[in-house]
Structures are given as C-alpha cells and as structure tokens.
Amino acid sequence: MKVGALTVEPVYDGYGQEPAREVLTRPGVSDAWSCHEHLLDESGRLRLELGGFLVRTGDRVILVDAGVGTIDNDKYHGGQFLESLRGLGVDPWDVTDVVFTHLHFDHVGWATKKGHVVFPEATYRVHRADWAHFVESPDADPGAVHKLFPLTERLETFEHDTTLAPGFDVRHLPGHTPGTAVYVVSSEGERALLLGDVAHAPVELTDPAWEAVFDLDPVAARKVRADLVRAVTDRPDLLAAAHFPPGRLITVDGERRFTPLEKE
C-alpha cells in the first residue's frame, strides 16, 4: 500500500479458520451469513489472515502487530512471520519499534519466543489499558503473562492519542479490548488506517451492527466501528484490518460496500 511517500507492507505469518456463524453474528437476524456465503469456505468457516504490517518512516522500522507465532493447530497456522519479514529485507535486529493494536494471542505471537525478546533492538509499545488488562490484572491469562512479561524492560505504554513517528499516529478506540489502538499512516495528504480487530471481516464495516465474540465490550466495539465507518465512507482513506485484505468503503446505489484494494 502506497501512502504518499510511505509504504505499508503486509508481513504474512499464516492463517486461521473460525466457524463464521459462531464468532460473528448480527443481532436480530437469524442467519446473517446467508447473504455473505461467498466470504466463507464450504464448511462455513471464515478465513483470517494472520501477521502484521511493516512501516518505514525516516530512520524508523516499525512493525504493527507480530502475528500468531509458531502456533499450528486445527484453527490457527502460523510460523512464517520472520521469513516474510526477511523477504522484505528486514532482519529482527533491524526493527526499531513494535507497536500493538491490542494484546490478543494472534497479534503478539512473535513478540517473544521461549521467554526471549524476538526483536532485540526494538521498543515495544501498547496502550496502557491493554497492558494492565492482559499482564497486570489479578485474573490475567497466564499464557499472555508468560508471552508478554519479558517485554517489560523494552516496553513503553501510552495513554493518549499521539504521534509516534513522522507520519505515524495512534488513536485509542477501546471496545474490542480496553486498549485497542488504530494506527494512522499519513503522507502527502494520503492516509491508511491500520485497524487491528476493530473489524474481523468486511461485513463489520459495511454494517457495523455485527458483533464478534472476541470483543470484550461489544457495545463499545459497535460504537467505535460505527463512528469509524461514518468518518471514512466515500473518502480515499485505505482501511487495513488485521485479518482481511485492505480496501476502501464506498457507497454504490445507496449501499455501503467494501472494495478490496486489489480490485481497484
């Protein structure tokens, strides 16, 4: 994705498959997926791309999210992140910043490996609310604590919307998790919004009333999504979510549609 003078490059780690009708629903509609079967496989599963994004700005080499790691089970298949990164000409020690949209397992997989930090020269950044929820809370998931605690000495948390690097800003949009963040890449009047899991599938952007079982606060998540959709529909902004190809929201014959970038 070209954004003015900057480039946003996907870093592929693998894929996941979730039963669509169990994880994404439309309240009040008995089978909302009946109109979107083309997005599912023959077993009714939704494919989720896994990985992150690479942004280079000035002397900064920034990773947005870090894939699912070496997990390989019946739903999630990772393991390709570092190879993909090297294919973009970047080795782990070249990365200056790792920023997280949130701290769910499929976004932090390559943050550490066997208790060791994977990107040894990087500063790791996340919203303070997510760190508190996933790592410091008395009922934090032990798996998350084990994965993330080794980052402590290289960690910087933020609590306010701010600029983290030239053309690279963060906005706090809680709902999916308490500290969910969207990263805005901007250059020469163009923008790309790296959404993380504000939406897991295009249907949540064309109709933000959908609900995902992964959202910790479904009411807040719906509001965040609806506000975002209103702000970006029929604008040139690129939308890059974590689990499906990037595109734009446009109105055609009075209907909101998500148009993948690859089809433009």
N, C-alpha and C positions, 0 to 999 in steps of 0.2 A: 504494500500500500504506500503510494507516494502522498506525502502531506507537505506541500510546498517544497522546501529544500530538504526535508527529513523523510526517512523511510521507516516504516513499521513492518518488521518481518516476522512471520509466524515461526515458532520453534515447536516442531511436532514431537510428541512423546508417545502417542498411541491413541487408543480409542476405548470408549466404554459403550455398553448397551444396557438400557434400562427399559422395563415394561412401561410404555408410554402412558397407558390408562391408569397405572398405579401411581406414577410420580407427577403427572401434570393433569390437572382437571380444570373444568370451567364450571364454577358453582351455578346450580340451577339447570345445567344441561347434562342429560343422562349419558350421552356418548359424544362429547365434543370432538373427538378424534375422527368421527365418521366423515367429516369434511376435509380431513387432512391426512388421509391414508398414504398419500404419496411421500410423506415425510418419514414413514415407518417401513421396517422390513416385513417380510412375510409372516413373522411371528408377532407383529405388533410392537416391536422394540424400536426405541429411539436411539440412534447412534449419536454419541457425544464425542466430539474431537477433544483430545487432551494435549496440553502443552502450555505454551505461553507466547509472549511476544518479545522481540528484541528491538530496542530503540537506541540509535546512536545520535547523540547531540553534543556538539563541541567535543570535549575530551572524555565524555561520559559514555559508558557502555551499559545500558540499563536493561535488565530482564524484568518483565511484568509477569509474575507468577512462574512457578517452577515445576509444572507437570505433576504426574501421579507417582513418579519414581519407578521402582522395579516391581511394583505390584503386577501380577499376572494371574488372574483368577477367572471365574466364569462370567464376570461382568466387566472387569477393567483390565486392560492390557497395555502396560507402559514399557519403559526401558529404552526408548530411543532418543531421549532429550539431549544428552551430551553429544551423541553422534550428529544429531540435527544441528546443534549449535556449532560444532566444528565445520559442518558443511557451509555455514555462513561465515567462516573464517574467524571464529571466536573460540578460544580455549577457556576453561573455567577461571583461570587466574587473570584473564583479560577483563572480566566483568567487574565494573565499579560499583554497581547498585543492583540489588534485588528488591523489588517492591511487590507487595502482595495486594491483590484486590480483596482477599479475605483468607482465612486460615483453614478452610476445609482441606481434607487429605489430598484431593486431586489437584490442588493448587500449590502444594508445598513439598511434593514428593522428592525433589532434588535439592531442597534447602540443605539437608544433611543426609549422610549415609553412614549407617553404623556408628552414630554418635559424633561424626566428624563433619565440619562445615565443608560443603562441596565447592563453594566459590570463595576461596580464602582471602581475596583482596577486596571483597565487596562489603559495603554497608547494607544491611538488611533493614527494610522499612515497612511498617504496617501501622494502621490506625490503633491508637492506644486501647480502644474499646474491644477490638478483636483479641489483642494480646491478653488483656485482662480476662476475657471470657474463655479462651482456649488454653491458656497456660497458667494463669494465676488463680483462677476460680477454685474454691474448695472442691467443686464437683467436676473439674476439668477432666476430659478424657485422657487417661494415662498414655494412650498411644500418641495423642497430639503433644502432650508434655514431653515425651521421650524424643519425638521428632524435632520439636522446636526449641526446647530449652538450651541446646548447645549454641544457639544463635545469640544468646544473651549479651555476650561481650562485644558483638558486632552489630547490635540492634539499636536503631533509633525509631521511636514511635512518634506519631504526630496526632494532634487533636483538632486541628483547624485546616480548612482549605488553604492551600499554599502552592507556591512554585517550588518544585524540587530540582529542576534543571532548566536550562534555556528551552522554551517551547514545551515544557513538560510539567503539567499542573495536576493536582489531586483534588477531588471533590468527595466529601463524605456523604454517602447515600445509604443509611442504615435500613435494614429490613431483612434482607437475605441472611445477614449476620449483623451483630451490633456495630461492627466497624467496617462494613463493606465500603470500598472506595472505588471510584471510577477515575481513570487517568486520562487526561485530555492532552493530546499531542497537537501542537499548532505551529504553523509556519506559513508565512506569506499569505495570510488570510484564509488558509485552509485548516480544517480540524478533523481529527479522528478521535472517537471516544472508545476507550478500552473498558468494556462494561463488566468484565468478570461474569458473575452469575446473576446480575440484575435480570437477565433473561437466559433461560437454558435452551430455548428453541424459538424460531421465528414467530410462532403463534402468540407468544407473550408480548411481542412488540406490536403485532397487528391488532391484538386485543389484550390490553394489559390487565383485564379482569381474571385471566387464568391464574391458577395457584399451583405452586410447586411444593411438594412435601419437604423439600430441602430448606425452605425459607423458615428461619427461626421466628420471625414475626410476619405472618402473612399479610396482615392489614397494612403495616408499614411498607412491606415489599410492593404491594399493589399500588400504593400511593406514589412511591418513588418511581415505579415503572410508568404510571400514567402521566406524571409530571414530565418525565424524560421524553415520552412519546410525543406529548404536545409540543415540547420545545424543539424537537428535531425533525418532525414530519415535514416533508417538502422543503427541506434545507439540504445543502450539499454535504453536510457532515457525514463522514463514514462511521458506521457503527460496527465495532469488532467485539463480539461477545466471546466467551471462553470456549464454547462448545459447538459453534456452527460458523460457517464461512461469513466473512464481513459483507456488509451491503448498506443500502440506504432505505429509508422509509419514504414512500411517495403515496400520493392519492391518485387513484385511477377510477373514473366514473363514480366518484363519491365513496370509494372503498380504499381503506388503508392497505398498502401492500409492502412487503419487504422484498427488495430487489437485490439479489446477490451481486457483489462487485464483478464476479467472473462473467456475468451475463450482460454487463453494460457494454 
